[in-house]
Amino acid sequence: MSERCFDLELDATGLMCPEPVMMLHNRIHDVPVDGVLKVVATDPSTTRDVPRFCQFLNHVLIDEQHTDTLFVYFIRRGQ
């Protein structure tokens, strides 16, 4: 996986739905507007939940990288 620049990281490994998105909802507020949050998860449901989170709350999913067991997202915080 390639590495991107980010402001903060959320480690949601080992957590299952809905915990990763609940943690994401809280952690995104610690990132400055236009800053980038890196999210690392092991729950495959994040491939559905994280893009929806971004869409509904006006954040930008700028990159996502997946292996069989690891899901990494880079989210630019919106207003």
N, C-alpha and C positions, 0 to 999 in steps of 0.2 A: 504494500500500500504506500502510495506517495504521501508525503507530509505537506500540510498547508499551514499558513500562519493563523493563529487564533488568539483570542484574548483570555478566555477561560475554558476549562474542560469540565465535563460532567461524566463521571464514571458510573454507568448504570449496569455494569456487568453483573451477572448473576441474578438480576431482578426480572420479574415477569410482569406482564400487563396487569394492571394499568400503572404500575410503579414508575417505569422509565419516563412516561409522559407526564406524570404528576411531578416528578423531580425536575423535568425539563421546564415545566410551567413555572416553577419557583426559581430555578437557576437563571433563566433568561433575563430576569430582572436585575441580576448582578452584572450583566454585560452592558456596556454603554451602547446607546443608539448607534447603529452602523458597525458595531463591534461584532466579532465572530465567536460563537460558542461551538466547541468541539464536543460531540456526544459519542460515547463509546458504549455499546450495548451488546448483549448476547441473545436477547429475545427477538426471534424472527418477526413478531408482530410489529416491531418498530418500523419495518419497511412500509407498512401501511399507516401507522399512527403518526410518525414524525412528519412525513409530507402533509398529512391532513392538519396537524397542529400548525405548521407553518402557513398553510393556505388560509385557515380560518382566523389566525391571529396576525396576519400580515407581516410575517417574517419571511426571509428568503433562504431556501435550502440551496446553498451554493455548490455543494458537492456531497456525494454519498459514496462510500466504498464498502464493499461487502466481501467476506469470505464465507465459507460454509458455517462458521460459528461466531463470527465477529462482524458487527455492523457499526460503521463509523459515519457520522454526519457532521457537516459544517454548516452552521446556521447563522446568517447575518440578521441581527436584531433590527426589526422595523420600529416604527414610532410606537 
